[in-house]
Amino acid sequence: MRIVVIGATGNIGTSLLAELAARPEVDEIVGVARRAPSVAAPRTRWVAADITTADLAPVLAGADAVANLAWAIQPSRDLDVLHRINVVGSRRVFEAAAAAGVPALLHTSSIGAYSAGPKDPPVGEDWPTDGIDSSFYSRHKAYAERILDGVEQANPGLRVIRIRPAIVGKGSSSTHLRQLFLGPLLPNALVGRLPAGPAVQGLRIQVVHADDVARAMALALLGDARGAFNLAADPVLEPEDLARGLGGVPVPVPAAVARAAASVSWRLRLQPSPPGWVDLALGTPLIDSSRARRELGWMPAHDARSVLAEVLAGLRQGADAATPPLSSASSGPARSSEFATGVGARP
C-alpha cells in the first residue's frame, strides 16, 4: 500500500510517518512538505512541494490513500498568505486526489471547525461546522470542510475521512508550538516555575497526543472508515489545571481581561497569536470521541494531563525534532529569526 502524507514534517505528520512505517500493510510512504528534511524516515520517500503552486498529479499518481495535514498558523498578520495555504491549498489537494483516482482521502480538520457550542454535554460529529468568525483558524477550517463537501459529493467513489482532533501536542513539538503561539519573549526556564498562573474563567479545553491522533488516522486509512471522527483525551482540562501547569497558584482572570491582554500584546508584537484564539478556546464546544472508540477501536494511550505535562516539560527543555518546522534551529541564535519575522508577521 502506498500512502501520500502531505504536510509530513509537522506536529502530527511526524507521528503519522512513524505510525504508518510500523504497519506491515504499508509498503511506501511519500512524505510531502514545502521544505523536505535532510533526515531519513523508514519506508519514506521525501518530496518537496508547495501545495499552493506545485503540480500534484505526479505526487499522487498510484497512491492508495492521501492524508492531508498541510496547514499554516503563522504569519498571523498576513491573512492572504494563510488563506492561500489553508483554503486554496486544501482545495488543490482535494481536487488533485479526486482527479488522480485515489481511493481514500483523509483531511485533518479540527475541533476548531465547529460552531460555538456547549462545554457540557460534549457534541458529536453532527454539530455544525461553521466555525467561529473572529478566528481565522476556525474560519479556514470551516471553509476547507465546505470545499471537501463539494469534492465528496462530486466523487461518490472517493472514501473521505475527516479527523477533528482537539488541541494536539507532544514533547518534540514543544519548541515549534512556542514559536507559533507564544513567541520569542517567553524564557524556557520560567515554564512551569511561575509563582502564579492565570486561570481564565470559562476556559475548559481538551487535548490529545499527536501519536494518538496518528494511530486513529492509520486505523481509518487502513480500514474502511469514512466520515468525521472527533479525537480527544480525558479528562477535560479546567482553568486551574492550566494555571498549575505553568507552575503557580491559580489566579482567576475574567475572560474579557484575557482577550484584551491577547489583543494588546499581539498589536504590540509581544506575541504572535491574535485574540481570535481566545474566542476560539472559549467558544468551541467540547467534543465526544465515542465514534472513534466504537468504529475505529481507538483508545488514546495518553491522558490529557500527561499530554499537557509533556508539552510543558518540552518547553522547559527546548525540545525539538529534526524536521524544518520542528527544529529549534529555525528560531536562530537567541531566537533572532523569530524577532526578524516581526513576531507573527512572516513565516
N, C-alpha and C positions, 0 to 999 in steps of 0.2 A: 504494500500500500504506500502511495506517495502523497504526502501531505505538505501543502504550502502554508507557511506561517508568515503572515505579513505583519510587520511590527514585532520582530522576533527578539529584539535586543533589550527590551524594557523590563519593567517590574513583573508583569505576568508572562511575557514572551519567553524570558529565560527559563522560567519554571516549566512552561509548556514544552519547550525543546527537551528538557531533561525527562519530563514525564513521557513524552512520545518515544524518546530514544530507548526507554526501558520496556517498551511494548513490543513483543515479537511480531505482531501483525504489521508493524511499520517498517518498511524497507528503506525509505528515503524521506528525509525532511529537507525542504527547501526553505531556508531562513532568509526572509526578505527584510531589508532595512535601508534607510536612506544612507547610513554610513555602516558598511559591513565591518565587523570586528576582525582583528588580526588573529584572534584565538580560534582554535578548532573546537567543534562540538560533535559529539558522537552521532554518526549517521546523517550529519547535516552538511548541506552544500549552501554556502552563502551567496546571495545575490544582492548587489547594491542597486536600489531602485527607489525613485521618488514617486509615490503613488499619485501625485498631482500632475505629473508630466510624462512618466515612463510608459512605454508600450508594454502592457501587462500580459498580452496574449502569449508571448514566448515563455513567460514565467509560469503561467497557469496551464500550459498545454500538457495534457496527460495526467493531470492531478486527479486524485480520487477525492480529495477534500481540500478546502481552503479555510483557514482560520484568520479572520481579520481582526488584528489587535492594534493597528496603527491609529494613533490619536495624539493630539497636542494640547497641552495645558498652558504652555508659555510659547510666545510672548503675550502676556495678558493685556498688554497695552496696544496690541495690533490685531484687532478683531478680523480684519480682512485676511491676514495670514492664517489665523486659526480657522476661519470659515473655509478657506481653500483646502486646508489639510483635512479637517474633520468632516465636512459636509461634501464638498466636491470630491475629495479623495475617496471617501467611503462610497460615493456613487460610482466612481470609476472602478473600484474593486468589485462591487456587486455586479455591475453590468458586464465587466470582463469575465467574471466567473460564470455568469449565465451564458455569455457568448461562447465560451470555451467548452461548454457542456460538462462542467464539473458537477458531479452528483450531489455533493454536500457543501454548504456554505455556513460557517459559524461566524457570527458577528458578536464582538464584545460590546454590549450595550452597558447599562449601569443602573443602579438604584436611582441615579440622578435623572434618568429619563422620565420618572414618574411625576405626575402632577402632585401638588400639595395634598397631604392626607394625614390620617391619624397616626399617632405614636402608639396607640393601643385601641383595638387589636391590630396586629400586623396584616398587611394586604397581600393578596396573591397576584399572580401574573396577569390577571384580568383588570387590574387597576389601570386607569387611563395613563397613557404615556405622552402627555402634552407638555411636560417639563414645568420648570419654574422660571418665569420670564426674566427675572433680574439676574439670572446666572447664565453666562454664555455657555458654560459647560453643559448645563441642563438643556438649554435651547438646542445646542448642536446634537446632543444625544437624541432628543425628540425628533429633530429633522432627519437624522440618519434612520431612525425607525420608520418614519413615513416613506422615505425612499425605498427602504427594504420591503415595506408593504407592497409597493408597486412592482418591484422586481419579482417578489414571490408570487404575486397574482398573475403576472405575465409569463411565469415559468413554473407551471404546476409540477413539473418533474424534478425541480430543484428542492432538495431537502434543506430547509432553512432552520438554523438553530440560533436562538438569541440568549446569550448569557448576560444576566443582570446582577452583578455582584454588588455587595456593599463596599465600603472603603477597603482597598486591597493593600496589604503591606507584607514585608519580610525584612529581615535584618540587612541583607546585602543590598537592598534598595534604599536604605535609610538616607544616605548622602544625597541621592537623587531626589527623594521626597523633600528633603530640606531645601534643595535648590528650587524645586517647583513651588513650594508653599510658604517657606519661612524666610528664605533669602540669606544673604551672607553675613548679617549682623548678629545672628544668634551664636554665641560661643558653645561649642560642643560640650565643654566641661560643665556648663550650667544645666544641661538637660537632666532632669531627674533629681536635681540638687537645689532647686529654688526653695526659699523659706515658705512661700505661699504660691498657690496655683489658682487661676480663675475657674470658678465653677459657673459656667454660663447657664442661666435659668432656661429650662426647656430644651437644652441640648442633649438629647438622647440619641446615640448613634450605634450603628452596627459595623463590625469589621470582619474581615476574613483573610486568611493567609493566602499568599499568591500560589503556594504549592497545592493548597486545597482547591483553588479555582482551576488550576491546571489539570488536576485529576478529574474534576467534573467535566471539563472540556474534552479530555481524552475519552471519557466514558460516553459522552454524547457523540463525538466524531466516529468512534469505532463501533458504536451500536446503531440503532435505527431511530434514535430520538429525533424529534423535531418540535419546533415551538420555542417558547420562552421558559427560562429557568432562573429563579431567584437563588442567590447564594449568600448566606450569612452565617456566622458562627454565634453560638450562645456564649455568655449572656449579652443582653443589651448593655452598652456602657453608659452609665449615668454621669451627670456633670461632675460628681465627686470623684468618680474613677479617673476621669481625665485630669482633674486637678491634682490628685495624688500621684498620678503618673509623672507629672512634672516635678514631684518630689516634695511638695509643700502642703500646708494646711489649706483645705478648700476655702476660698473666699467667694461668696455669692456675687455674681455680676449680672445685672439685668441684660436681657438680650439686646435691647436698644443701645446700651452702652457698648457692648461687644461689637455691634455693627458699626457704630460711629468710630470706634477705635480702629477697626479694619479699614474703614473708608479713609480716615485721615492719614494713617500710616502708609496706605497704598499711594495716595496722592502725593505724599512727601517722599515717595520712593524708599521707604524704610523696609518694606517687604513686598513681595511680588503678587500677592493674592488680593483681588478686588473684593468689595463687600458682598457681592453676589454669592460667594462661597458660604458666608454666614447665613444668608437667606436659604440657601440650598440645605445646609445642615439642619436648620430649624424647621424647614417646611416639608422636607421629604418624609414620606411615611416610613414606618418600619415595615420590613418585608418578611414574608413567610416562605421558608425554604423547603416546605414539606414535599413539593412536587419533585424536586431534585432528589430528595432522600427516597421517595417512593419509586420513581420511574428510572432513575439512573443508579440507584443503590449507593448514592453519595452520602458520606458522613465526614464532616471536617475533622481532621486529626488535631487541629489546634483550636483551643477555645479563644474567645475574644480577648480575655485579659492577657493570655500568653502572647498573642499577636501584638498587642499594644506594648507589652514589656520588651519583646524582641526588637520592635522598631525603635523604641526609646533607647535601648542598650546600643543598638546600631548607630544612633545619632551621637551618643556619647563617645563611641569608639571611632567614629568616622568610617563606618563600614561601607564597602562598595563592592563592585564586581568589574570584570574585565571588558565589558561592552561599552561603547562610547556613551550612551545615555547614563549608565550607572557608575562610571568610573569617576573617582574623586579628582582625577587629572583634569576633567572638564571644568572644574572650578578655578584652576590656575593657582599659582603661588599666593598664599594669604587670601584666597578667594577672589583674586584680582579679575578673573574672567567674568565672574558674576557681577562685580561692580561695573565692569566695562560694558555690560549689556544694558545698563540703565535700570537694573533690578526689575526685570519683567518687561523690558521694552523690546528686546530682541531675543531670538533663540539662544 
